[in-house]
Each structure stands twice: as C-alpha cells, then as structure tokens.
C-alpha cells in the first residue's frame, strides 16, 4: 500500500513555492509565482550525489528554477518548455555576457525609450485605452516607450538581445494596471487614478537592467553546456535525440485547471512570441491536458491503477456538482499525458537515475484527486521504483494553487503539495 511521508525533511521549508526567488541572483530577473524553490533542487542534487558535468533534466522548466540551480552547481542542463515566453525566460537566465558591455547596451535602450512610437498592440484587445471594454492593461505612453526600446533591441548583438528584452518586458509588466492573481490578471484597486508614467517605466528598466548586470558578475555560468528547447514534453522526452540524464527535477502543470498560456498572455504578445489568438491557441493545444480551456484530443486510456479508478468513478458520479462538465475527461487526459512522460523518461534513464516530481493534489465536486499517489502507481507501472512520496506542505485556501477550487472543496478536502521520488533501479524503495 502506498504511503505518504508526512515527515519529509523539506516539509514546510518553502521548497514548493517561489516566494524567495526575487532575492536570489539570476532567479530574480523575472518572478514567476508558480515556480518552486531552488532549495528542493539543491536537496535533490545532494541526496542523489549528482556530480558536476552530469545531466539534470527538467521537462517542464517553467521559470527555469531547476535548470538554473543545476547550472550554478556545474551540471549540464537539458530542459523543455512548451510556453514560448517561459522557454525564453528559462534560457535567458542561463545566459552569459560581459556586465560592462551589457550596461552600455541597456543605456542605449533606455535613451531610445524616450522616443515613444506606436505599437501594433494598441489596437489589440485590452492592451491600451480606447477599447470597447473600458479597461486596459497599460497606459498608451508606457506601451509606446516599450515599443521604442523593443525595436532597438532587435538590432542589438545577439549576446545581449535576450537579456535586454527580459529587462524590458519586466519593466512594462511592472507598469501594468493589473496584477497576476491565481489563474488570471486582476485589475488593481483604483488603477484608473494611479497609472504608471513613462518615467516610471524607464526607472523600472534601469533597476532591472542593473540587477542583471550585477548578477552576471556575481553569479557567472561559465562553459556549462545547456539546452532549453521549446516544445511538447510528451514528444521531446521520448525523442531519439534526447540524451540520457542522471537526475530529473521537475514540476508538471498541476491538475487545477490553470491555463498557463492564458496567464502569461501579456508577455507572449509583448515579446512577439505569439502574434494572434490563433497562435496562442496553438500553444495551448501543446500543453499538458490539465485545464478545460481548449478543445483537446479525447483521451483513449482509462486505466491508471486502483486509486485513479476510485476517484474518477466518484467524480463521474457527481457530474452534476462540477463547475464544468469536461472535468472528468480533463482528469483522465492528464494522467494519460503523465503516463506518457514517465514512460519516456524511463527509456532515457541510467541505472542510477532518479526523478523528483513536485505535484499537488486536487478536488472536484468534493472528491479528492490524490495526484501524488496516482502518479506513484503510474510510475510503478512504467518501470520505475518508488522511493517515497514526501509531503512538502498542506495548502491553505489562500494558496494560488487552490484559487480555482470550489469553496466547498477547500473546506471538505485538504489539499497538499508533495514530491514523488522514483529510482531507475531498486534500492530502499517502497
């Protein structure tokens, strides 16, 4: 019988959230609320005895916590990310560049932002004032200042281009009239009377650029091979070109119906990573089937062990109490996708390979979905040996991870974040 380790050493140590990342070199270049802590990655590297030069894999790199932590410890890094902006973010945090030259380049961009020019985004959706909804994300002058800087960056040396673009996107998002809250952007209280100015935007760009320059000097990544590939992890993990790995530390999308392609919609358009709703939809269709905001391929498999069978049966019996009738198919599809991932990882593992998988449980119609334990069963079925399922924290109703959970589910079904640890060969496994 599968058991939870409620006394896991990292429990309640902030290992599953990114609350301190805005203080750490390179990590602080762009804060992503859904990330997890470098503390967990460091613990995994130490526990597994991974040596410099060995390969750390993250098939869901997100903001790049695992790749960056591994690279700073001298590991080779291989990462995948389906969201183009997050792939850009992960890769940029691994960039090397001369700090002095970067400062000169950022000064050029700063001067250019004083010459605002029209942006194509002015006429799109709610990016600026003048739309039919009566609310907007950015003051027009801020968006035009951003556009002036963006056009200069296009011509910058490739060594500095991504770093400058990251600072510029971060600065304009600092001036956004909305703040990221759970699964969406919510307008700030009184935003109409407190909109940012062009000078505030330039100030934020200066601050962000200087942080990057300081970290390039203080936290160098020299000569470490890395690869951050944009694409569907379900296909990339099993591809013939993907090399074997020593350790995988990753956190797949939680089964909480968060559409991360929509959550980072402003950044995707600001950076030119998508140019239309159609291209945004194409990104969405490549993501793990963890939400209902897309017309997915129907799952074909419905056998993932006893725990899955029990919870999906209960959910289906309570369909009338679900906030969306597609949820049972979403749950089924999610575990089908995760089985594909775990099987692909097993094919690329050495005998001493380990996986640390950070996940969260869910609840729908008052029915717990024990994602950690179900994935443990799936891992066993795909050739992995289960070492343990360690509780990282129990979630309060205020957590970003349960914002979209029905109130009755929050009260009746305690949720948790856990790390599921697998080994490629048997040792002290369950």
DRENLUM-185398 format. One record per residue (C-alpha): x, y, z. Coordinates in pm, 1 decimal, always signed. Layout:
N
SITE        c1        c2        c3
SITE         X         Y         Z
...
END
This chain:
430
SITE        c1        c2        c3
SITE      +0.0      +0.0      +0.0
SITE    +129.9    +345.3     -93.4
SITE    +201.4    +575.8    +199.6
SITE    +270.9    +943.3    +242.8
SITE    +578.7   +1056.5    +431.0
SITE    +430.3   +1340.3    +633.5
SITE    +769.3   +1396.6    +798.2
SITE    +963.6   +1459.8    +478.1
SITE   +1271.4   +1674.8    +563.5
SITE   +1163.4   +1959.8    +335.2
SITE    +809.4   +1983.3    +467.1
SITE    +706.5   +2342.7    +544.7
SITE   +1051.0   +2468.1    +441.9
SITE    +930.1   +2668.6    +142.0
SITE   +1055.7   +2407.6    -104.3
SITE    +743.8   +2401.5    -321.4
SITE    +694.1   +2772.8    -373.6
SITE    +888.8   +3058.9    -522.4
SITE    +837.0   +3323.2    -256.5
SITE   +1208.6   +3399.7    -207.3
SITE   +1319.6   +3382.8    -570.8
SITE   +1300.7   +3759.5    -612.7
SITE   +1603.3   +3788.5    -380.9
SITE   +1834.8   +3534.0    -547.0
SITE   +2089.1   +3611.3    -822.2
SITE   +1958.3   +3534.9   -1173.1
SITE   +1637.5   +3388.3   -1030.1
SITE   +1526.6   +3744.1    -950.1
SITE   +1543.3   +3858.4   -1311.2
SITE   +1176.6   +3770.2   -1354.0
SITE    +948.5   +3643.8   -1079.8
SITE    +702.7   +3365.5   -1163.2
SITE    +464.7   +3287.6    -880.6
SITE    +406.4   +2926.8    -989.2
SITE    +772.7   +2828.1    -961.1
SITE    +926.9   +2617.8    -687.7
SITE   +1228.4   +2675.3    -466.6
SITE   +1595.9   +2612.2    -556.5
SITE   +1614.1   +2455.5    -210.5
SITE   +1435.9   +2146.6    -340.4
SITE   +1666.0   +2119.1    -643.7
SITE   +1974.4   +2156.8    -427.4
SITE   +1844.5   +1889.9    -190.2
SITE   +1783.1   +1652.9    -480.6
SITE   +2132.0   +1707.8    -624.0
SITE   +2292.0   +1648.1    -284.4
SITE   +2077.4   +1345.8    -196.2
SITE   +2139.3   +1173.8    -529.5
SITE   +2510.8   +1255.7    -533.8
SITE   +2497.6   +1416.1    -878.0
SITE   +2844.5   +1528.1    -987.5
SITE   +2946.9   +1832.7   -1196.0
SITE   +2914.8   +1757.9   -1565.3
SITE   +2629.0   +1508.5   -1522.9
SITE   +2292.4   +1586.8   -1683.0
SITE   +1999.2   +1743.6   -1499.8
SITE   +1671.0   +1722.6   -1691.1
SITE   +1357.1   +1930.9   -1646.3
SITE   +1078.8   +1858.2   -1898.2
SITE    +860.4   +2139.1   -1757.5
SITE   +1115.1   +2413.2   -1698.9
SITE    +867.4   +2697.6   -1635.1
SITE   +1065.8   +2990.9   -1498.4
SITE   +1385.4   +2785.7   -1505.6
SITE   +1443.4   +2717.2   -1136.1
SITE   +1576.1   +2364.2   -1184.4
SITE   +1797.6   +2437.4   -1490.1
SITE   +1946.1   +2748.1   -1332.0
SITE   +2012.5   +2581.7    -995.8
SITE   +2176.9   +2288.8   -1172.3
SITE   +2390.1   +2510.3   -1396.2
SITE   +2512.0   +2716.6   -1099.5
SITE   +2630.0   +2385.4    -948.1
SITE   +2818.8   +2287.9   -1261.0
SITE   +2567.7   +2038.3   -1403.8
SITE   +2480.8   +2002.7   -1769.2
SITE   +2125.2   +2114.4   -1820.7
SITE   +1857.7   +1984.7   -2054.8
SITE   +1513.5   +2143.1   -2029.1
SITE   +1186.9   +2158.1   -2224.1
SITE    +910.3   +2415.6   -2207.7
SITE    +602.5   +2446.1   -2427.6
SITE    +524.0   +2810.7   -2342.3
SITE    +744.6   +3030.2   -2568.6
SITE    +776.5   +3310.1   -2314.0
SITE    +869.3   +3074.9   -2030.2
SITE   +1116.7   +2894.9   -2258.0
SITE   +1271.7   +3233.5   -2335.0
SITE   +1281.6   +3315.0   -1963.3
SITE   +1445.3   +2983.5   -1869.0
SITE   +1708.8   +3014.3   -2138.8
SITE   +1783.8   +3380.0   -2071.2
SITE   +1858.3   +3313.7   -1703.9
SITE   +2139.7   +3083.7   -1822.6
SITE   +2296.3   +3346.5   -2049.9
SITE   +2649.6   +3472.4   -2008.4
SITE   +2753.3   +3822.9   -2110.1
SITE   +3004.8   +4091.8   -2022.8
SITE   +2847.7   +4306.5   -1746.0
SITE   +3014.0   +4631.5   -1859.4
SITE   +2906.0   +4591.0   -2218.7
SITE   +2556.5   +4494.6   -2106.8
SITE   +2532.0   +4819.2   -1906.6
SITE   +2630.8   +5017.7   -2217.3
SITE   +2369.9   +4837.3   -2425.9
SITE   +2098.8   +4891.2   -2166.3
SITE   +2184.8   +5264.4   -2155.3
SITE   +2128.9   +5281.4   -2531.7
SITE   +1790.4   +5115.7   -2491.6
SITE   +1699.4   +5349.6   -2206.2
SITE   +1768.5   +5656.1   -2424.5
SITE   +1559.2   +5508.1   -2702.0
SITE   +1258.1   +5463.9   -2472.0
SITE   +1244.8   +5844.1   -2451.5
SITE   +1128.1   +5842.7   -2815.5
SITE    +789.4   +5667.6   -2791.3
SITE    +640.5   +5518.7   -3105.5
SITE    +309.4   +5348.8   -3186.2
SITE    +273.2   +4981.0   -3109.1
SITE     +69.2   +4727.8   -3303.0
SITE     -68.4   +4611.0   -2968.7
SITE    -253.3   +4939.9   -2922.1
SITE    -542.5   +4811.5   -3124.6
SITE    -549.5   +4463.3   -2974.8
SITE    -788.2   +4353.1   -2702.2
SITE    -735.7   +4537.5   -2371.5
SITE    -368.8   +4630.8   -2408.7
SITE    -432.5   +5008.1   -2408.8
SITE    -711.0   +5259.7   -2363.7
SITE    -973.8   +5316.7   -2631.3
SITE   -1111.8   +4963.8   -2642.5
SITE   -1480.2   +4873.0   -2602.0
SITE   -1431.6   +4714.1   -2258.2
SITE   -1340.2   +5037.1   -2082.2
SITE   -1030.1   +4897.5   -1909.5
SITE    -675.1   +4840.2   -2023.0
SITE    -352.9   +4680.7   -1910.0
SITE    -101.7   +4953.2   -1999.2
SITE    -107.2   +5332.0   -2036.8
SITE     -52.4   +5412.0   -2402.5
SITE    +259.1   +5619.5   -2333.1
SITE    +416.2   +5327.8   -2144.6
SITE    +340.0   +5083.8   -2424.9
SITE    +484.8   +5326.2   -2681.2
SITE    +801.2   +5373.5   -2477.2
SITE    +831.4   +4996.4   -2453.6
SITE    +790.0   +4969.3   -2830.2
SITE   +1073.3   +5215.3   -2894.7
SITE   +1307.7   +5012.8   -2677.8
SITE   +1192.3   +4684.0   -2829.8
SITE   +1273.3   +4795.7   -3182.8
SITE   +1625.7   +4895.7   -3083.9
SITE   +1680.7   +4562.9   -2907.7
SITE   +1602.2   +4376.2   -3229.4
SITE   +1922.5   +4523.9   -3371.9
SITE   +2135.9   +4454.6   -3063.3
SITE   +2416.4   +4199.0   -3051.1
SITE   +2273.0   +3850.1   -3004.5
SITE   +2477.6   +3807.3   -2685.5
SITE   +2276.7   +4083.4   -2515.5
SITE   +1945.2   +4079.1   -2701.1
SITE   +1757.2   +3833.8   -2476.4
SITE   +1886.1   +3991.3   -2155.5
SITE   +1771.8   +4335.8   -2269.4
SITE   +1435.5   +4205.0   -2381.0
SITE   +1376.9   +4033.6   -2047.7
SITE   +1450.6   +4356.3   -1859.7
SITE   +1220.8   +4549.5   -2093.0
SITE    +929.1   +4305.4   -2061.2
SITE    +974.3   +4300.4   -1684.8
SITE    +969.2   +4680.9   -1672.0
SITE    +648.7   +4714.1   -1872.5
SITE    +480.5   +4442.6   -1663.8
SITE    +579.5   +4640.8   -1353.3
SITE    +365.8   +4920.4   -1500.6
SITE     +64.7   +4700.9   -1571.3
SITE    -274.2   +4813.3   -1438.8
SITE    -349.0   +4455.6   -1338.1
SITE    -170.6   +4213.3   -1111.1
SITE    -139.7   +3838.1   -1153.3
SITE    -369.1   +3664.4    -906.8
SITE    -407.5   +3291.0    -925.7
SITE    -523.0   +3191.9   -1270.7
SITE    -575.3   +3538.7   -1414.7
SITE    -485.9   +3906.8   -1414.9
SITE    -699.2   +4121.8   -1184.4
SITE    -711.4   +4497.4   -1208.4
SITE    -555.1   +4681.6    -917.7
SITE    -782.6   +4877.2    -687.9
SITE    -800.5   +5235.6    -809.2
SITE    -584.0   +5167.3   -1116.3
SITE    -761.6   +5439.1   -1318.3
SITE    -618.8   +5706.5   -1087.1
SITE    -271.4   +5562.7   -1037.5
SITE    -145.7   +5461.8   -1380.5
SITE    +228.3   +5442.6   -1433.2
SITE    +412.5   +5707.4   -1632.2
SITE    +681.1   +5677.3   -1898.4
SITE    +942.5   +5794.3   -1647.7
SITE    +836.7   +5520.9   -1402.4
SITE    +868.8   +5264.6   -1681.4
SITE   +1222.2   +5384.1   -1757.9
SITE   +1309.8   +5373.2   -1387.3
SITE   +1193.7   +5011.3   -1368.0
SITE   +1400.5   +4922.8   -1674.4
SITE   +1709.8   +5078.9   -1512.7
SITE   +1654.7   +4881.5   -1190.6
SITE   +1602.4   +4552.5   -1371.6
SITE   +1897.3   +4605.8   -1604.4
SITE   +2128.8   +4683.7   -1315.9
SITE   +2018.5   +4367.7   -1132.3
SITE   +2105.9   +4162.7   -1441.6
SITE   +2444.1   +4333.9   -1476.1
SITE   +2529.0   +4271.9   -1109.9
SITE   +2430.6   +3904.4   -1129.0
SITE   +2626.3   +3845.4   -1449.6
SITE   +2933.2   +3938.7   -1248.2
SITE   +2839.8   +3781.1    -914.3
SITE   +2686.4   +3452.9   -1033.1
SITE   +2863.2   +3353.1   -1356.7
SITE   +2777.8   +3038.7   -1552.2
SITE   +3091.7   +2963.1   -1744.7
SITE   +3127.8   +2692.4   -2004.2
SITE   +2836.6   +2479.3   -1879.6
SITE   +2650.3   +2309.5   -2165.9
SITE   +2279.8   +2375.9   -2157.5
SITE   +1982.6   +2334.6   -2383.2
SITE   +1634.6   +2476.7   -2327.2
SITE   +1408.5   +2352.6   -2604.7
SITE   +1064.0   +2487.2   -2687.2
SITE    +805.5   +2217.4   -2745.7
SITE    +572.6   +1949.3   -2617.1
SITE    +742.9   +1749.6   -2340.0
SITE    +532.4   +1443.6   -2421.7
SITE    +713.5   +1415.6   -2754.3
SITE   +1051.5   +1563.9   -2665.1
SITE   +1117.2   +1337.7   -2366.1
SITE   +1100.0   +1024.3   -2578.4
SITE   +1274.8   +1167.3   -2884.8
SITE   +1581.0    +984.3   -3013.3
SITE   +1790.9   +1299.9   -2991.1
SITE   +1730.9   +1343.0   -2616.8
SITE   +2032.6   +1221.2   -2423.1
SITE   +2022.0   +1015.5   -2105.9
SITE   +2003.6   +1200.3   -1777.2
SITE   +2128.2   +1145.4   -1421.9
SITE   +1860.8   +1340.7   -1235.6
SITE   +1521.6   +1485.8   -1323.6
SITE   +1371.5   +1755.0   -1101.8
SITE   +1050.1   +1896.3   -1235.3
SITE    +701.8   +2018.9   -1156.6
SITE    +443.4   +1947.2   -1426.3
SITE    +131.3   +2164.8   -1451.1
SITE     -95.0   +2098.8   -1157.1
SITE    -434.1   +1938.5   -1215.3
SITE    -607.7   +2262.2   -1114.5
SITE    -745.9   +2389.0   -1446.6
SITE    -494.8   +2673.2   -1472.3
SITE    -428.2   +2765.1   -1834.6
SITE     -71.4   +2892.5   -1815.9
SITE     -74.0   +3003.5   -2180.3
SITE    -350.2   +3247.8   -2084.2
SITE    -193.0   +3350.6   -1753.6
SITE    +117.3   +3472.4   -1941.1
SITE     -74.7   +3608.4   -2238.3
SITE     +57.9   +3968.3   -2197.9
SITE    +421.2   +3854.8   -2202.6
SITE    +359.5   +3628.0   -2500.9
SITE    +230.8   +3920.8   -2706.0
SITE    +474.8   +4182.2   -2571.0
SITE    +772.0   +3966.8   -2664.8
SITE    +632.3   +3875.3   -3006.5
SITE    +619.6   +3507.1   -2910.0
SITE    +262.9   +3491.3   -3040.1
SITE    +100.2   +3732.4   -3284.4
SITE    -264.7   +3632.1   -3278.3
SITE    -526.2   +3439.3   -3084.7
SITE    -476.6   +3154.3   -3331.8
SITE    -106.6   +3121.6   -3246.4
SITE    -194.8   +3142.5   -2876.3
SITE    -440.6   +2856.8   -2926.8
SITE    -167.1   +2654.6   -3096.9
SITE     +49.4   +2695.5   -2786.3
SITE    -242.0   +2595.8   -2563.3
SITE    -301.9   +2275.1   -2760.4
SITE     +55.8   +2160.4   -2697.3
SITE     +28.6   +2187.0   -2320.0
SITE     -42.3   +1905.8   -2077.4
SITE    -417.9   +1849.5   -2058.9
SITE    -457.1   +1998.8   -1711.9
SITE    -733.5   +2251.7   -1784.0
SITE   -1059.8   +2278.5   -1978.4
SITE    -984.2   +2591.6   -2179.1
SITE    -907.1   +2406.7   -2502.8
SITE   -1064.6   +2156.3   -2741.3
SITE    -838.3   +1862.5   -2660.9
SITE    -797.6   +1530.8   -2829.6
SITE   -1012.8   +1285.9   -2638.7
SITE    -810.0   +1055.6   -2411.8
SITE    -810.3    +690.9   -2512.8
SITE    -677.1    +525.7   -2198.4
SITE    -867.5    +496.4   -1871.7
SITE    -665.8    +253.8   -1661.3
SITE    -407.3    +407.6   -1429.3
SITE    -437.3    +198.9   -1115.1
SITE    -676.1    +147.7    -824.2
SITE    -659.4    +499.1    -677.5
SITE    -733.3    +658.1   -1013.1
SITE   -1023.8    +419.9   -1074.6
SITE   -1182.4    +502.7    -739.8
SITE   -1153.5    +882.0    -769.2
SITE   -1258.9    +909.2   -1136.9
SITE   -1562.0    +688.6   -1065.9
SITE   -1665.1    +919.6    -782.0
SITE   -1614.7   +1231.4    -994.1
SITE   -1824.7   +1087.7   -1276.1
SITE   -2099.6   +1001.4   -1031.7
SITE   -2102.0   +1364.7    -914.7
SITE   -2100.9   +1531.0   -1256.2
SITE   -2399.5   +1749.7   -1168.1
SITE   -2191.6   +1913.4    -892.9
SITE   -1894.8   +2004.4   -1118.1
SITE   -1840.4   +2361.9   -1228.8
SITE   -1752.5   +2226.4   -1576.0
SITE   -1880.6   +1901.7   -1725.6
SITE   -1549.6   +1845.6   -1905.7
SITE   -1357.1   +1789.9   -1581.8
SITE   -1375.8   +1406.9   -1584.6
SITE   -1219.5   +1399.7   -1932.8
SITE    -957.2   +1652.1   -1817.5
SITE    -859.2   +1430.0   -1523.7
SITE    -840.7   +1124.5   -1748.4
SITE    -635.4   +1307.3   -2011.9
SITE    -396.0   +1448.9   -1751.5
SITE    -294.8   +1107.8   -1626.4
SITE    -270.1    +975.2   -1981.2
SITE     -22.2   +1255.9   -2055.9
SITE    +173.9   +1196.2   -1737.1
SITE    +199.3    +824.8   -1810.8
SITE    +348.4    +916.2   -2149.9
SITE    +601.8   +1141.6   -1976.1
SITE    +703.7    +884.0   -1714.8
SITE    +739.3    +608.5   -1975.9
SITE    +953.4    +832.3   -2195.8
SITE   +1174.7    +929.0   -1900.7
SITE   +1227.7    +563.5   -1813.4
SITE   +1364.4    +496.3   -2161.4
SITE   +1627.6    +766.3   -2116.4
SITE   +1740.2    +675.2   -1763.8
SITE   +2069.3    +532.4   -1641.2
SITE   +2061.1    +263.4   -1373.6
SITE   +2135.9    +529.7   -1109.1
SITE   +1886.4    +787.0   -1243.5
SITE   +1628.6    +940.9   -1007.1
SITE   +1322.9   +1161.8   -1054.8
SITE   +1191.5   +1422.8    -812.2
SITE    +840.0   +1516.4    -922.6
SITE    +664.9   +1808.2    -748.3
SITE    +285.0   +1790.3    -774.5
SITE     -31.9   +1898.5    -597.9
SITE    -349.3   +1711.7    -516.8
SITE    -683.8   +1842.6    -643.6
SITE   -1051.5   +1819.5    -558.6
SITE   -1359.9   +1833.4    -777.9
SITE   -1717.9   +1808.8    -654.9
SITE   -1580.5   +1728.7    -310.7
SITE   -1381.9   +1432.0    -444.6
SITE   -1008.3   +1424.9    -372.8
SITE    -778.5   +1350.4    -664.6
SITE    -461.4   +1221.6    -491.4
SITE    -237.3   +1318.4    -781.3
SITE     +83.9   +1229.3    -598.2
SITE     -26.9    +876.2    -511.3
SITE    -183.6    +813.6    -853.2
SITE    +140.0    +920.2   -1022.1
SITE    +327.1    +689.4    -786.0
SITE    +114.3    +399.5    -915.1
SITE    +166.4    +508.4   -1275.8
SITE    +541.7    +528.6   -1222.1
SITE    +547.8    +172.5   -1091.5
SITE    +351.1     +59.4   -1397.7
SITE    +601.5    +226.8   -1633.1
SITE    +912.2     +62.1   -1488.2
SITE   +1017.3    +297.9   -1208.3
SITE   +1084.2    +201.4    -847.6
SITE    +909.6    +422.1    -594.9
SITE   +1126.2    +550.6    -311.7
SITE    +881.0    +778.1    -134.7
SITE    +602.7   +1032.4    -158.2
SITE    +703.3   +1320.2     +68.9
SITE    +463.8   +1593.8    +178.7
SITE    +606.8   +1940.9    +114.5
SITE    +315.4   +2136.2    +258.6
SITE     -56.0   +2126.2    +316.5
SITE    -231.0   +2401.5    +126.0
SITE    -441.2   +2671.5    +283.3
SITE    -730.4   +2817.3     +93.9
SITE    -525.1   +3129.1     +23.6
SITE    -268.5   +2943.2    -186.5
SITE    -251.8   +3032.5    -555.2
SITE    -284.3   +2665.9    -627.3
SITE    -637.7   +2641.0    -489.3
SITE    -783.8   +2973.8    -602.8
SITE    -999.9   +2799.0    -858.7
SITE   -1109.8   +2516.1    -630.9
SITE   -1472.1   +2538.4    -523.3
SITE   -1514.8   +2673.7    -170.4
SITE   -1685.6   +2354.1     -54.5
SITE   -1391.6   +2150.1    -188.2
SITE   -1141.1   +2364.5      +0.4
SITE   -1328.8   +2308.5    +324.0
SITE   -1402.1   +1939.8    +283.6
SITE   -1087.5   +1815.5    +109.9
SITE    -746.7   +1928.4    +243.4
SITE    -501.0   +1967.4     -41.2
SITE    -124.1   +1917.9     -35.3
SITE    +188.9   +1957.8    -241.0
SITE    +422.2   +1660.4    -248.2
SITE    +738.2   +1533.9    -410.8
SITE    +722.0   +1188.8    -568.2
SITE   +1068.1   +1030.6    -588.5
SITE   +1142.3    +746.7    -831.2
SITE   +1456.9    +543.5    -893.9
SITE   +1550.4    +360.1   -1212.9
SITE   +1682.2     +64.3   -1010.1
SITE   +1567.0     -80.2    -683.3
SITE   +1721.1     +35.4    -357.1
SITE   +1530.3    +148.8     -49.2
SITE   +1214.4    +187.0    -247.7
SITE    +861.0    +114.8    -127.7
END
